[in-house]
Amino acid sequence: LLALTSSGSIIVQLMQTSTVVNAYQGPPLPVNTWTHIAILYAQTNGVRIYINGQLASLSQTVSAIGVQGI
């Protein structure tokens, strides 16, 4: 789940069965500008947030979460 804070920073929330397990904050995003956001998750590498192709934020290794297929 992606969200924005009141200051415009992006928040990535990892959810399991409708409950937020972890949340990670990235940098503030520019207003009135198209921005490409990519989120990568791996149990061994944690969460990585890329903004316009540049690594913007990363977490430490996170525990496994249940991922449901679409």
CNS distance restraints for C-alpha pairs under 8 A (distance, minus, plus):
assign (resid   1 and name CA) (resid  12 and name CA) 5.88 0.50 0.50
assign (resid   1 and name CA) (resid  13 and name CA) 5.11 0.50 0.50
assign (resid   1 and name CA) (resid  14 and name CA) 6.62 0.50 0.50
assign (resid   1 and name CA) (resid  15 and name CA) 7.44 0.50 0.50
assign (resid   2 and name CA) (resid  10 and name CA) 6.94 0.50 0.50
assign (resid   2 and name CA) (resid  11 and name CA) 5.68 0.50 0.50
assign (resid   2 and name CA) (resid  12 and name CA) 4.86 0.50 0.50
assign (resid   2 and name CA) (resid  13 and name CA) 6.36 0.50 0.50
assign (resid   3 and name CA) (resid  10 and name CA) 5.81 0.50 0.50
assign (resid   3 and name CA) (resid  11 and name CA) 5.06 0.50 0.50
assign (resid   3 and name CA) (resid  12 and name CA) 6.65 0.50 0.50
assign (resid   3 and name CA) (resid  13 and name CA) 7.98 0.50 0.50
assign (resid   4 and name CA) (resid   8 and name CA) 5.50 0.50 0.50
assign (resid   4 and name CA) (resid   9 and name CA) 5.46 0.50 0.50
assign (resid   4 and name CA) (resid  10 and name CA) 4.60 0.50 0.50
assign (resid   4 and name CA) (resid  11 and name CA) 5.75 0.50 0.50
assign (resid   5 and name CA) (resid   9 and name CA) 5.26 0.50 0.50
assign (resid   5 and name CA) (resid  10 and name CA) 6.47 0.50 0.50
assign (resid   5 and name CA) (resid  11 and name CA) 7.02 0.50 0.50
assign (resid   7 and name CA) (resid  28 and name CA) 6.89 0.50 0.50
assign (resid   8 and name CA) (resid  28 and name CA) 4.92 0.50 0.50
assign (resid   8 and name CA) (resid  29 and name CA) 5.78 0.50 0.50
assign (resid   8 and name CA) (resid  30 and name CA) 7.86 0.50 0.50
assign (resid   9 and name CA) (resid  25 and name CA) 6.80 0.50 0.50
assign (resid   9 and name CA) (resid  26 and name CA) 5.90 0.50 0.50
assign (resid   9 and name CA) (resid  27 and name CA) 5.09 0.50 0.50
assign (resid   9 and name CA) (resid  28 and name CA) 3.67 0.50 0.50
assign (resid   9 and name CA) (resid  29 and name CA) 5.89 0.50 0.50
assign (resid  10 and name CA) (resid  25 and name CA) 5.86 0.50 0.50
assign (resid  10 and name CA) (resid  26 and name CA) 5.15 0.50 0.50
assign (resid  10 and name CA) (resid  27 and name CA) 6.38 0.50 0.50
assign (resid  10 and name CA) (resid  28 and name CA) 6.40 0.50 0.50
assign (resid  10 and name CA) (resid  29 and name CA) 7.03 0.50 0.50
assign (resid  11 and name CA) (resid  23 and name CA) 6.64 0.50 0.50
assign (resid  11 and name CA) (resid  24 and name CA) 5.61 0.50 0.50
assign (resid  11 and name CA) (resid  25 and name CA) 4.51 0.50 0.50
assign (resid  11 and name CA) (resid  26 and name CA) 6.15 0.50 0.50
assign (resid  12 and name CA) (resid  23 and name CA) 5.52 0.50 0.50
assign (resid  12 and name CA) (resid  24 and name CA) 5.14 0.50 0.50
assign (resid  12 and name CA) (resid  25 and name CA) 6.37 0.50 0.50
assign (resid  12 and name CA) (resid  26 and name CA) 7.86 0.50 0.50
assign (resid  13 and name CA) (resid  20 and name CA) 6.29 0.50 0.50
assign (resid  13 and name CA) (resid  21 and name CA) 7.38 0.50 0.50
assign (resid  13 and name CA) (resid  22 and name CA) 5.80 0.50 0.50
assign (resid  13 and name CA) (resid  23 and name CA) 4.26 0.50 0.50
assign (resid  13 and name CA) (resid  24 and name CA) 6.45 0.50 0.50
assign (resid  14 and name CA) (resid  20 and name CA) 5.83 0.50 0.50
assign (resid  14 and name CA) (resid  21 and name CA) 5.55 0.50 0.50
assign (resid  14 and name CA) (resid  22 and name CA) 5.23 0.50 0.50
assign (resid  14 and name CA) (resid  23 and name CA) 6.20 0.50 0.50
assign (resid  14 and name CA) (resid  65 and name CA) 7.90 0.50 0.50
assign (resid  15 and name CA) (resid  19 and name CA) 5.32 0.50 0.50
assign (resid  15 and name CA) (resid  20 and name CA) 4.38 0.50 0.50
assign (resid  15 and name CA) (resid  21 and name CA) 5.28 0.50 0.50
assign (resid  15 and name CA) (resid  22 and name CA) 7.21 0.50 0.50
assign (resid  15 and name CA) (resid  65 and name CA) 7.79 0.50 0.50
assign (resid  16 and name CA) (resid  20 and name CA) 6.49 0.50 0.50
assign (resid  16 and name CA) (resid  21 and name CA) 6.40 0.50 0.50
assign (resid  16 and name CA) (resid  65 and name CA) 6.56 0.50 0.50
assign (resid  16 and name CA) (resid  66 and name CA) 6.14 0.50 0.50
assign (resid  16 and name CA) (resid  67 and name CA) 7.69 0.50 0.50
assign (resid  24 and name CA) (resid  47 and name CA) 7.88 0.50 0.50
assign (resid  24 and name CA) (resid  59 and name CA) 7.36 0.50 0.50
assign (resid  25 and name CA) (resid  57 and name CA) 7.55 0.50 0.50
assign (resid  26 and name CA) (resid  49 and name CA) 6.76 0.50 0.50
assign (resid  26 and name CA) (resid  56 and name CA) 6.45 0.50 0.50
assign (resid  26 and name CA) (resid  57 and name CA) 5.51 0.50 0.50
assign (resid  27 and name CA) (resid  56 and name CA) 6.75 0.50 0.50
assign (resid  27 and name CA) (resid  57 and name CA) 7.50 0.50 0.50
assign (resid  29 and name CA) (resid  35 and name CA) 7.67 0.50 0.50
assign (resid  30 and name CA) (resid  35 and name CA) 7.87 0.50 0.50
assign (resid  35 and name CA) (resid  51 and name CA) 6.93 0.50 0.50
assign (resid  35 and name CA) (resid  52 and name CA) 6.15 0.50 0.50
assign (resid  36 and name CA) (resid  51 and name CA) 5.81 0.50 0.50
assign (resid  36 and name CA) (resid  52 and name CA) 4.81 0.50 0.50
assign (resid  36 and name CA) (resid  53 and name CA) 7.40 0.50 0.50
assign (resid  37 and name CA) (resid  49 and name CA) 7.26 0.50 0.50
assign (resid  37 and name CA) (resid  50 and name CA) 5.75 0.50 0.50
assign (resid  37 and name CA) (resid  51 and name CA) 4.87 0.50 0.50
assign (resid  37 and name CA) (resid  52 and name CA) 6.32 0.50 0.50
assign (resid  37 and name CA) (resid  53 and name CA) 7.83 0.50 0.50
assign (resid  38 and name CA) (resid  49 and name CA) 5.99 0.50 0.50
assign (resid  38 and name CA) (resid  50 and name CA) 5.03 0.50 0.50
assign (resid  38 and name CA) (resid  51 and name CA) 6.64 0.50 0.50
assign (resid  38 and name CA) (resid  53 and name CA) 7.79 0.50 0.50
assign (resid  39 and name CA) (resid  47 and name CA) 7.03 0.50 0.50
assign (resid  39 and name CA) (resid  48 and name CA) 5.77 0.50 0.50
assign (resid  39 and name CA) (resid  49 and name CA) 4.79 0.50 0.50
assign (resid  39 and name CA) (resid  50 and name CA) 6.30 0.50 0.50
assign (resid  40 and name CA) (resid  47 and name CA) 5.69 0.50 0.50
assign (resid  40 and name CA) (resid  48 and name CA) 5.16 0.50 0.50
assign (resid  40 and name CA) (resid  49 and name CA) 6.64 0.50 0.50
assign (resid  41 and name CA) (resid  45 and name CA) 7.13 0.50 0.50
assign (resid  41 and name CA) (resid  46 and name CA) 5.67 0.50 0.50
assign (resid  41 and name CA) (resid  47 and name CA) 4.60 0.50 0.50
assign (resid  41 and name CA) (resid  48 and name CA) 6.54 0.50 0.50
assign (resid  42 and name CA) (resid  46 and name CA) 5.25 0.50 0.50
assign (resid  42 and name CA) (resid  47 and name CA) 6.67 0.50 0.50
assign (resid  42 and name CA) (resid  61 and name CA) 7.99 0.50 0.50
assign (resid  42 and name CA) (resid  62 and name CA) 7.95 0.50 0.50
assign (resid  43 and name CA) (resid  61 and name CA) 6.15 0.50 0.50
assign (resid  43 and name CA) (resid  62 and name CA) 5.67 0.50 0.50
assign (resid  43 and name CA) (resid  63 and name CA) 6.06 0.50 0.50
assign (resid  43 and name CA) (resid  64 and name CA) 5.69 0.50 0.50
assign (resid  44 and name CA) (resid  61 and name CA) 5.62 0.50 0.50
assign (resid  44 and name CA) (resid  62 and name CA) 7.37 0.50 0.50
assign (resid  45 and name CA) (resid  59 and name CA) 7.89 0.50 0.50
assign (resid  45 and name CA) (resid  60 and name CA) 6.99 0.50 0.50
assign (resid  45 and name CA) (resid  61 and name CA) 5.33 0.50 0.50
assign (resid  45 and name CA) (resid  62 and name CA) 7.72 0.50 0.50
assign (resid  46 and name CA) (resid  58 and name CA) 7.14 0.50 0.50
assign (resid  46 and name CA) (resid  59 and name CA) 5.39 0.50 0.50
assign (resid  46 and name CA) (resid  60 and name CA) 5.37 0.50 0.50
assign (resid  46 and name CA) (resid  61 and name CA) 4.14 0.50 0.50
assign (resid  46 and name CA) (resid  62 and name CA) 5.07 0.50 0.50
assign (resid  47 and name CA) (resid  58 and name CA) 5.60 0.50 0.50
assign (resid  47 and name CA) (resid  59 and name CA) 5.24 0.50 0.50
assign (resid  47 and name CA) (resid  60 and name CA) 7.46 0.50 0.50
assign (resid  47 and name CA) (resid  61 and name CA) 7.64 0.50 0.50
assign (resid  47 and name CA) (resid  62 and name CA) 7.63 0.50 0.50
assign (resid  48 and name CA) (resid  55 and name CA) 7.08 0.50 0.50
assign (resid  48 and name CA) (resid  56 and name CA) 7.68 0.50 0.50
assign (resid  48 and name CA) (resid  57 and name CA) 5.83 0.50 0.50
assign (resid  48 and name CA) (resid  58 and name CA) 4.37 0.50 0.50
assign (resid  48 and name CA) (resid  59 and name CA) 6.57 0.50 0.50
assign (resid  49 and name CA) (resid  55 and name CA) 6.09 0.50 0.50
assign (resid  49 and name CA) (resid  56 and name CA) 5.61 0.50 0.50
assign (resid  49 and name CA) (resid  57 and name CA) 5.11 0.50 0.50
assign (resid  49 and name CA) (resid  58 and name CA) 6.22 0.50 0.50
assign (resid  50 and name CA) (resid  54 and name CA) 5.18 0.50 0.50
assign (resid  50 and name CA) (resid  55 and name CA) 4.44 0.50 0.50
assign (resid  50 and name CA) (resid  56 and name CA) 5.29 0.50 0.50
assign (resid  50 and name CA) (resid  57 and name CA) 7.10 0.50 0.50
assign (resid  51 and name CA) (resid  55 and name CA) 6.51 0.50 0.50
assign (resid  51 and name CA) (resid  56 and name CA) 6.03 0.50 0.50
